[in-house]
Amino acid sequence: MTSKKPIVAVTRKLPDIIETRMMELFEARLNLTDDPLGQAELEAAVQEADVLVPTVTDRIDTQLLSKAGEQLKLIASFGTGVDHIDFAAAKKRGIVVTNTPDVLTEDTADMTMALILAVPRRLAEGERLVRSGNWSGWSPTGMLGHRIWGKRLGIIGMGRIGTAVARRARGFGLSVHYHNRRRVPESLETELEATYWQSLDQMIAHMDIISVNCPHTPATFHLLNKRRIDLMKPHAYIVNTSRGEVIDESALVRALHEEKISGVGLDVFEHEPAINPKLLQLENVVLLPHMGSATIEGRVDMGEKVIINIRAFVDGHSPPDRVIDTMF
């Protein structure tokens, strides 16, 4: 790139401190309304920009990238997941892709733990009961849920977030189990008192709570399908703060209706922002609007990583958070 400030197109509104810094460093094109860009607006952005800063709600596919100008050389995504970007198409056009790993670990793990507590203890149901005006007072059999102390937690994906969830779970007396593409180091297993299951099917069949913490890739699409959900115990729960596509939502709804599992906590959905209307009709679910990483601190940290990646690239260096083929 030349010595002039690069044109940086930002698709959504970011924290004020991040937008201000971008205006200082780059020729930034901000989205002041925070309305998602339409296809025509995205095409205009990639035709003009040297750097595109999309979020997980933007579909950066082959069709869009075919409209990109030759000057577009970096997609600095604001977020950890990159399944919204056609990595092969970007690579073919010589476009580098970066993301913002590590900064959302603790926030997402907090939300996962909140759902692990909320679903078995029926917190959302209780809150709705109070607001309805129908609560008649304490009763020995009122709003009975299940304690989590002593229960088995099966973590699907023992990466940064899965490990952070496991550390929290130990403090609540949960027995930690996990399935991962690769077994974690023995020292970490010892620290977490974690049991490794090579077979996902076998782990699912033995757990009281399943926590989904793996990314969405072609290999994990509908990882929890009807067959695997049917392996679960009737008293078991599922919590998902990863990506909605990892669970076959139709099979999940069917299992809940047929009482094959006891409940779910979802912060993500297969077709979000659209929510399966059958989920909305169920009492034994906690539904959140994809807010697992929604802390002020986390969003600012994400923005700072985006800026670092852009500056490194503009200066002729490899960005620290460059996405590589092995992620896929």
C-alpha positions in Angstrom: 0.0 0.0 0.0 1.0 3.6 -0.4 2.0 6.1 2.3 -1.5 7.7 2.3 -4.0 6.6 4.8 -5.8 3.4 3.7 -9.6 3.5 3.2 -11.1 1.3 5.9 -14.8 0.4 5.5 -16.5 -0.5 8.8 -19.8 -2.3 8.4 -21.4 -1.8 11.8 -21.1 0.8 14.6 -18.2 0.1 17.0 -17.4 1.6 20.4 -16.9 5.4 20.2 -13.2 5.1 21.4 -12.5 2.6 18.6 -14.2 4.7 15.9 -12.4 7.8 17.0 -9.0 6.0 16.9 -9.8 4.6 13.4 -10.6 8.1 12.2 -7.3 9.3 13.5 -5.3 6.5 11.9 -7.2 5.7 8.7 -9.5 7.1 6.1 -12.4 5.4 7.9 -15.9 5.0 6.5 -18.1 4.4 9.5 -21.6 3.1 9.8 -23.2 5.7 12.1 -26.7 4.2 12.0 -25.6 0.6 13.0 -28.1 -0.8 10.4 -26.7 -3.8 8.7 -25.4 -3.0 5.2 -27.4 -4.3 2.3 -25.8 -6.2 -0.5 -25.4 -3.1 -2.7 -23.8 -1.2 0.2 -21.4 -4.0 0.8 -20.5 -4.2 -2.8 -19.8 -0.4 -2.8 -17.6 -0.8 0.2 -15.4 -3.6 -1.2 -15.1 -1.7 -4.5 -13.7 1.3 -2.7 -11.9 0.1 0.4 -8.4 -1.0 1.0 -9.5 -2.8 4.2 -13.0 -4.1 5.1 -14.0 -4.5 8.7 -17.0 -6.7 8.8 -18.8 -8.5 11.7 -20.3 -12.0 12.0 -23.6 -10.7 10.6 -22.0 -9.8 7.3 -21.8 -12.5 4.6 -18.5 -12.1 2.8 -19.0 -14.8 0.1 -17.7 -15.5 -3.4 -20.3 -13.3 -5.0 -19.4 -10.3 -2.9 -15.7 -10.7 -3.3 -16.0 -11.0 -7.0 -17.2 -7.4 -7.0 -14.1 -6.3 -4.9 -11.6 -3.8 -6.3 -8.0 -4.9 -6.8 -7.1 -2.5 -3.9 -8.9 -4.6 -1.3 -6.2 -6.6 0.4 -7.3 -7.1 4.0 -10.5 -8.3 5.7 -10.0 -7.4 9.4 -13.1 -9.1 10.9 -14.5 -7.7 14.1 -15.1 -11.0 15.9 -13.5 -14.4 16.7 -15.6 -16.6 14.3 -14.8 -16.4 10.6 -17.4 -18.8 9.2 -19.2 -15.8 7.6 -16.2 -15.3 5.3 -15.4 -17.4 2.2 -11.8 -18.0 3.1 -11.0 -19.8 -0.1 -12.4 -17.0 -2.2 -10.5 -14.4 -0.2 -7.2 -16.4 -0.6 -7.7 -16.8 -4.3 -7.9 -13.0 -4.6 -4.9 -12.5 -2.4 -6.9 -11.0 0.4 -5.6 -11.6 3.9 -8.2 -12.4 6.6 -7.7 -11.5 10.3 -10.0 -12.0 13.4 -9.9 -11.0 17.1 -9.2 -14.1 19.1 -8.5 -14.4 22.9 -10.2 -11.2 24.0 -13.7 -12.8 24.3 -12.8 -15.9 26.2 -13.7 -14.8 29.7 -16.9 -13.0 28.7 -18.2 -16.0 26.8 -17.2 -18.4 29.5 -19.1 -16.2 32.0 -22.3 -16.4 29.9 -21.9 -20.2 29.4 -21.7 -20.6 33.2 -24.7 -18.4 33.6 -26.7 -20.6 31.3 -25.4 -23.8 33.0 -26.9 -22.3 36.2 -30.0 -20.8 34.7 -31.4 -23.8 32.9 -31.4 -26.5 35.6 -32.5 -24.0 38.2 -35.3 -22.6 36.0 -34.3 -19.0 36.5 -36.0 -17.7 33.4 -39.2 -19.5 34.3 -39.1 -18.1 37.8 -38.5 -14.5 36.5 -41.5 -14.9 34.1 -43.7 -16.1 36.9 -42.9 -13.1 39.1 -43.6 -10.7 36.3 -46.9 -12.4 35.4 -48.3 -11.5 38.8 -49.3 -15.1 39.3 -46.8 -16.0 42.0 -48.6 -16.8 45.2 -45.6 -17.1 47.5 -43.1 -19.7 48.5 -44.1 -23.4 48.4 -42.1 -26.6 49.3 -42.7 -27.9 45.8 -42.7 -24.6 43.9 -40.3 -24.1 41.0 -38.3 -27.2 41.7 -35.2 -27.5 39.6 -32.0 -29.6 39.8 -28.8 -28.8 41.7 -25.6 -28.7 39.5 -23.2 -29.6 42.3 -21.9 -33.1 41.6 -23.3 -33.3 38.1 -21.2 -34.2 35.0 -20.5 -31.5 32.5 -19.5 -32.5 29.0 -17.6 -29.8 27.1 -17.6 -30.1 23.3 -14.4 -28.2 22.3 -11.7 -27.7 24.9 -10.2 -24.6 23.3 -9.7 -21.3 25.1 -13.4 -20.8 25.9 -14.0 -24.5 26.8 -11.0 -24.4 29.2 -12.3 -21.2 30.8 -15.7 -22.8 31.2 -14.1 -25.9 32.8 -12.3 -23.7 35.4 -15.5 -22.1 36.4 -17.4 -25.4 36.5 -14.9 -26.8 39.0 -15.8 -24.0 41.4 -19.5 -25.0 41.2 -18.7 -28.6 42.0 -19.2 -30.0 38.5 -17.3 -33.0 37.2 -15.5 -31.9 34.0 -15.5 -34.1 30.9 -14.5 -33.1 27.4 -14.3 -34.1 23.8 -11.9 -32.3 21.5 -10.1 -32.9 18.1 -6.9 -33.2 20.1 -6.4 -34.2 23.7 -5.2 -31.4 25.8 -1.9 -31.6 27.7 -1.8 -33.9 30.7 -1.0 -30.9 33.0 -4.2 -29.2 32.0 -6.3 -32.3 32.5 -4.8 -32.6 36.0 -5.5 -29.0 36.8 -9.1 -29.3 35.7 -9.5 -32.9 36.9 -10.9 -33.3 33.4 -11.8 -36.7 31.8 -11.1 -37.0 28.0 -13.6 -38.9 25.8 -12.3 -39.8 22.4 -15.9 -40.8 21.4 -18.3 -37.9 21.3 -21.2 -40.3 21.3 -20.1 -42.0 24.4 -19.5 -38.8 26.3 -22.9 -37.4 25.3 -24.6 -40.5 26.6 -23.1 -40.2 30.0 -23.4 -36.4 30.7 -25.9 -34.4 32.7 -25.1 -31.1 31.0 -23.6 -30.6 27.5 -21.8 -27.3 26.8 -21.1 -26.5 23.1 -17.9 -24.5 22.8 -16.5 -25.5 19.4 -16.4 -23.2 16.3 -18.8 -23.7 13.3 -16.9 -25.4 10.5 -18.0 -27.8 7.8 -16.9 -30.6 10.1 -19.1 -29.3 13.1 -22.2 -28.4 11.1 -25.1 -30.2 12.9 -22.5 -32.0 15.1 -25.4 -32.4 17.6 -27.9 -34.0 15.2 -31.0 -36.1 16.0 -29.0 -39.3 16.5 -26.7 -37.7 19.1 -29.4 -35.8 20.9 -31.3 -39.0 21.2 -28.3 -40.5 23.0 -28.7 -38.0 25.9 -30.3 -38.8 29.2 -33.9 -37.6 29.7 -32.7 -35.4 32.6 -29.8 -33.8 30.7 -29.5 -30.2 29.4 -27.7 -28.5 26.5 -26.1 -25.1 26.6 -24.8 -23.4 23.4 -22.8 -20.2 23.3 -20.8 -21.1 20.2 -22.6 -21.1 16.9 -26.2 -22.1 16.2 -25.3 -24.2 13.2 -23.5 -26.8 15.4 -26.9 -28.0 16.6 -29.7 -29.3 14.4 -32.4 -27.0 15.7 -35.3 -29.0 14.4 -34.0 -32.1 16.1 -33.5 -30.1 19.3 -37.1 -28.8 19.3 -38.4 -32.3 18.7 -36.4 -33.7 21.6 -37.7 -30.9 23.9 -41.3 -31.5 22.9 -40.9 -35.2 23.4 -39.2 -34.7 26.7 -36.1 -36.6 25.6 -34.0 -33.9 27.3 -34.9 -31.6 30.1 -34.0 -28.2 28.8 -31.6 -25.9 26.8 -29.9 -22.6 27.2 -29.2 -20.9 23.8 -27.3 -17.7 23.1 -27.0 -18.6 19.4 -29.4 -19.9 16.8 -29.2 -21.8 13.6 -30.9 -19.1 11.5 -30.4 -16.0 13.7 -31.8 -13.5 14.1 -34.8 -15.6 13.1 -35.9 -17.8 16.1 -37.7 -21.1 15.6 -41.2 -20.2 16.8 -41.5 -23.6 18.5 -38.6 -22.7 20.8 -40.5 -19.6 21.9 -43.4 -21.7 23.0 -41.4 -23.9 25.3 -40.9 -23.1 29.0 -37.8 -25.3 29.6 -35.6 -23.1 27.5 -33.5 -19.9 28.1 -33.1 -17.9 25.0 -30.6 -15.0 24.8 -29.9 -12.6 21.9 -26.3 -13.6 21.0 -24.9 -11.6 23.9 -22.2 -14.0 25.2 -19.4 -11.6 24.3 -21.4 -8.4 24.9 -19.3 -6.5 27.4 -17.9 -3.0 27.0 -14.5 -4.2 27.8 -14.7 -7.0 25.3 -15.9 -4.9 22.5 -13.1 -2.3 23.0 -10.5 -5.1 23.2 -11.9 -6.5 19.9 -11.6 -3.1 18.2 -8.1 -2.6 19.4 -7.1 -5.9 17.9 -8.7 -4.9 14.6 -6.6 -1.7 14.6 -3.4 -3.5 15.4 -4.0 -6.0 12.6 -4.7 -3.2 10.1 -1.6 -1.2 11.2 0.6 -4.2 11.0 -0.6 -5.0 7.5 -0.3 -1.4 6.3 3.2 -1.3 7.6 4.1 -4.3 5.6 4.1 -6.9 8.4 2.1 -10.0 8.9 -0.9 -9.2 11.1 -0.7 -11.0 14.4 -4.2 -12.5 14.1 -4.0 -13.7 10.5 -6.4 -16.6 9.8 -4.6 -19.5 8.3 -5.8 -22.6 6.3 -5.5 -24.9 9.3 -8.5 -23.3 10.9 -10.6 -25.0 8.2 
